[in-house]
Amino acid sequence: MSEPIVAVIGEALMDVVDTGDGARFTAHVGGSPLNVATGLARLERPTAFLGRFSRDGFGRILRGYAEGAGVNLDAAPDADERSTIAVVHLDDRGVARYDFTVEGTADWGWTADELAALPASVRLLHWGSLASWLPPGDAVIGAFVDSLRARGDVVISYDPNVRPGLLGEASEARGLVEPRVAAAHVVKASSEDLDWLYPGVPHPDVAAQWLALGARLVFVTCGGYGTTAYRSGGEPITRPALPIDPVDTIGAGDAFTSGLLDALLRAGVRSPGDLDGIGARAVVGLLDEAAVVAGLTCARAGANPPTRSEVRDFLAGGR
């Protein structure tokens, strides 16, 4: 296996999806960071995942799934705690709502020694979601990411992946999210994230605030309405979503992130300074490539991102 050039830190959990009849549930591998890592590996990007896998049955399934996708797990420790579970409810449009069992589970017990196993070959690090704001591990990961930002040779990507039921009040959540934004060079968030974190504040104003905190690029996804990219010194750029009939939206944002990070790497981004060369035309390309990956994921059940060959076949068939 090639040395990983990109790494993802965060949770790996099981999505237990309510089928709607009150008696049957379908289990899918999940967790935003694991979804991103899997998506990158399926796009043939050498990827390491730093996740704490439980030794229980679900943990073994999660580890086996990641290995089967080609994700490098050399820095993913086994954990004695049980796996995290998310119960997923879908509305009549396939939009997901989540309820989590997180107390005492494996994903939050990070130590500095575990994170020190990050491969030296990594040039881009993505993190976020529950592991970035749930204690006690959030402080450990946050300190580690802050040290990488100060070191200055790794591009840092962040997605808060807001879950209101776990975050408390929006004012408290902003105090958790904004320091993570300040440590990142690339930030992706959904319109729902921003509307909950900053009620009544226009998205461009939030993006401007995040850019002032230290981000270089901010991407705001708006579901079927597309995505807008914000950057210092340039006009916002909006591109449409892929026109498809979705089966569900589980993992759509994570698939977008996978496509976005892969596109950044294929554009030659290997250090924070390389982001300075990302102009408007390049941003359009990033958004369009990420939209294809997200759209193909929505066209099937669960967080099941496409392979590189599936993306090529789709593009060859004409969009």
C-alpha positions in Angstrom: 0.0 0.0 0.0 1.3 3.5 -0.9 2.3 5.9 1.8 -0.8 8.0 2.7 -0.7 11.6 1.5 -4.0 12.4 3.3 -5.3 11.5 6.7 -8.6 11.8 8.5 -9.1 11.9 12.3 -12.5 11.2 13.9 -15.2 8.8 14.7 -16.3 5.5 13.2 -19.9 4.5 14.1 -22.8 2.5 13.0 -25.9 4.2 11.4 -29.0 2.2 12.3 -31.6 3.4 9.8 -35.3 3.3 10.6 -37.0 1.7 7.5 -40.3 3.5 8.4 -42.5 0.6 9.4 -41.5 0.8 13.1 -40.3 -2.8 13.2 -37.3 -3.1 10.9 -33.9 -1.3 10.9 -31.0 -1.4 8.5 -27.4 -1.0 9.7 -24.9 1.0 7.7 -21.2 1.8 8.4 -21.0 5.5 9.2 -19.4 8.4 11.0 -18.5 11.5 9.0 -14.7 11.1 9.3 -14.8 7.4 8.4 -17.1 8.2 5.4 -14.6 10.8 4.2 -11.6 8.5 4.5 -13.5 5.7 2.7 -14.6 8.1 0.0 -11.0 9.2 -0.6 -9.7 5.6 -0.7 -12.4 4.7 -3.2 -11.2 7.6 -5.3 -7.8 5.9 -5.3 -6.2 8.4 -2.9 -3.8 6.8 -0.4 -5.5 7.6 2.9 -4.9 7.0 6.5 -7.7 6.9 9.1 -7.0 7.7 12.8 -10.1 6.3 14.5 -10.5 4.4 17.7 -12.2 1.1 16.8 -14.0 -0.8 19.5 -13.2 -4.5 20.0 -17.0 -5.2 20.0 -18.9 -6.7 17.0 -19.7 -3.4 15.5 -16.1 -2.2 15.9 -14.9 -5.3 14.0 -17.4 -4.6 11.2 -16.2 -1.0 11.0 -12.5 -1.9 10.9 -13.1 -4.6 8.3 -15.1 -2.2 6.1 -12.4 0.5 6.2 -9.7 -2.1 5.4 -11.8 -3.5 2.6 -12.0 0.0 1.1 -8.2 0.3 1.1 -7.9 2.7 4.0 -4.6 2.6 5.9 -5.4 1.8 9.5 -1.8 1.5 10.8 -2.5 4.5 13.2 -6.1 3.4 14.2 -5.9 1.8 17.7 -8.3 -0.8 19.1 -10.4 0.4 22.1 -12.0 -1.3 25.0 -15.1 0.9 25.0 -18.2 0.0 23.0 -19.0 1.4 19.5 -21.0 4.6 19.0 -24.5 4.1 17.5 -26.5 6.6 15.5 -30.2 5.9 14.9 -31.2 7.5 11.6 -34.7 8.6 10.7 -35.5 9.6 7.1 -38.3 11.9 6.1 -40.3 11.5 2.9 -37.6 13.3 0.9 -34.9 11.0 2.2 -33.4 13.7 4.4 -31.8 12.2 7.5 -32.2 13.1 11.2 -29.8 11.5 13.8 -30.1 10.4 17.4 -26.8 9.3 19.0 -25.7 6.9 21.8 -22.3 8.4 22.7 -21.8 8.1 26.5 -18.6 6.1 27.3 -18.1 4.9 23.7 -14.8 4.4 21.9 -14.6 7.5 19.7 -13.8 10.1 22.4 -11.0 8.6 24.4 -8.0 10.0 22.4 -4.5 10.3 23.8 -1.6 12.4 22.5 0.4 9.2 22.0 -2.3 7.7 19.7 -2.4 10.9 17.6 1.4 10.9 17.4 1.1 7.9 15.0 0.1 10.2 12.2 2.2 9.1 9.2 5.0 11.5 8.3 4.0 11.3 4.6 0.7 13.1 5.2 0.4 16.5 3.5 -3.4 17.1 4.1 -5.3 16.3 7.2 -9.1 16.4 7.5 -11.0 16.3 10.8 -14.2 17.4 12.3 -17.7 16.2 13.3 -18.5 14.8 16.7 -14.9 14.1 17.6 -14.0 17.7 17.2 -16.4 18.9 19.9 -17.2 16.0 22.2 -15.1 15.7 25.4 -12.7 14.4 26.4 -11.1 13.7 23.1 -11.9 17.0 21.4 -9.3 18.9 23.5 -6.6 16.3 22.7 -7.3 16.3 19.0 -7.7 20.1 19.0 -4.2 20.6 20.6 -2.7 18.2 18.1 -4.3 20.0 15.1 -3.2 23.4 16.5 0.4 22.1 16.6 0.2 21.1 12.9 -1.2 24.5 12.0 1.7 26.2 13.8 4.1 23.8 12.1 2.9 25.1 8.7 3.6 22.2 6.4 0.2 20.3 6.4 -3.0 21.5 4.9 -5.8 21.3 7.4 -9.5 20.7 6.5 -12.4 21.0 8.9 -16.1 20.2 8.9 -18.0 20.9 12.1 -20.9 18.5 11.0 -23.2 20.1 13.6 -25.6 17.9 15.6 -27.8 20.2 17.7 -28.9 17.4 20.0 -25.3 16.9 21.2 -24.1 20.5 21.2 -26.4 22.3 23.6 -27.0 26.0 22.9 -25.8 27.6 19.7 -23.7 30.2 21.6 -21.9 27.4 23.4 -21.4 25.5 20.2 -19.8 28.5 18.5 -17.2 28.6 21.2 -16.3 25.0 20.3 -16.4 25.4 16.5 -14.7 28.7 15.9 -11.3 27.7 17.4 -11.4 24.7 15.1 -12.1 26.9 12.1 -9.2 29.1 13.1 -6.9 26.1 13.0 -8.0 25.1 9.5 -7.1 26.2 6.0 -10.2 24.7 4.3 -13.6 24.6 5.9 -16.7 22.9 4.6 -20.1 23.3 6.4 -23.7 22.9 5.4 -26.3 25.6 5.2 -28.1 23.8 8.1 -24.9 24.0 10.2 -24.6 27.8 9.7 -28.3 28.5 10.2 -28.2 26.7 13.6 -24.9 28.1 14.7 -25.6 31.7 13.6 -29.4 32.2 13.5 -30.4 35.1 11.3 -26.9 35.8 10.0 -26.4 35.6 6.2 -24.1 32.9 5.0 -21.7 35.3 3.4 -21.2 37.1 6.7 -20.5 33.9 8.5 -18.0 32.9 5.7 -16.3 36.3 6.0 -16.0 35.8 9.8 -14.4 32.4 9.3 -12.0 33.7 6.7 -11.0 36.4 9.2 -10.4 33.7 11.8 -7.8 32.0 9.5 -9.4 29.8 6.9 -8.3 30.3 3.3 -11.3 28.6 1.6 -14.9 28.2 3.0 -17.4 26.0 1.3 -21.1 26.1 2.2 -23.2 23.2 0.8 -26.9 23.8 0.3 -28.2 20.3 -0.7 -29.9 20.3 -4.0 -29.3 24.0 -4.5 -25.5 23.5 -4.9 -22.5 24.9 -3.1 -20.9 28.3 -2.6 -17.2 28.8 -2.2 -15.8 31.9 -0.3 -12.2 33.1 -0.4 -10.4 36.2 0.7 -10.1 38.8 -2.1 -12.5 37.1 -4.5 -16.2 37.0 -5.2 -18.3 34.0 -4.0 -18.6 31.2 -6.5 -21.8 29.1 -6.6 -22.1 25.8 -8.6 -25.2 23.6 -8.9 -25.6 20.2 -7.3 -25.7 17.1 -9.5 -29.3 16.7 -10.9 -30.3 13.3 -9.6 -33.3 11.7 -7.8 -31.8 10.9 -4.4 -32.5 7.7 -2.5 -31.3 9.4 0.7 -28.9 12.0 1.8 -26.9 9.9 4.3 -23.2 10.6 3.8 -23.8 13.2 1.0 -21.8 16.0 2.8 -19.0 13.5 3.6 -18.9 12.4 -0.1 -18.7 16.1 -1.1 -15.7 16.5 1.2 -14.0 13.4 -0.2 -14.4 14.7 -3.7 -13.3 18.2 -2.7 -10.1 17.1 -1.0 -9.3 14.7 -3.8 -9.7 17.5 -6.3 -7.5 19.8 -4.2 -4.7 17.2 -4.2 -5.1 16.6 -7.9 -4.8 20.3 -8.4 -1.3 20.1 -6.8 -2.1 21.3 -3.3 0.5 19.8 -1.0 1.1 22.7 1.5 -0.8 25.7 2.8 1.0 28.0 0.5 -0.3 26.1 -2.6 -3.8 27.3 -1.7 -2.7 30.8 -2.7 -2.7 29.7 -6.4 -6.3 28.5 -6.3 -8.1 30.9 -8.6 -11.8 31.2 -9.7 -11.5 28.7 -12.5 -9.9 26.2 -10.2 -12.6 26.7 -7.6 -15.3 26.0 -10.2 -13.5 22.7 -11.0 -13.3 21.8 -7.3 -17.0 22.4 -6.8 -18.0 20.4 -9.9 -15.9 17.4 -9.1 -17.1 17.3 -5.5 -20.8 17.6 -6.7 -20.4 14.5 -8.8 -19.1 12.4 -5.9 -21.9 13.7 -3.6 -24.6 13.2 -6.2 -23.6 9.6 -7.0 -23.6 8.8 -3.2 -27.2 10.2 -2.9 -28.3 8.0 -5.8 -27.9 4.9 -3.5 -28.8 4.0 0.0 -26.5 4.8 3.0 -23.1 6.4 3.0 -21.8 4.5 0.0 -19.4 6.8 -2.0 -18.4 6.0 -5.6 -15.2 4.6 -6.8 -12.9 6.4 -9.2 -14.0 4.1 -12.0 -17.7 4.9 -11.3 -16.9 8.6 -11.4 -15.1 8.1 -14.7 -17.9 6.1 -16.2 -20.5 8.7 -15.2 -18.4 11.5 -16.7 -17.8 9.5 -19.9 -21.5 8.9 -20.3 -22.2 12.6 -20.4 -23.6 14.6 -17.5 
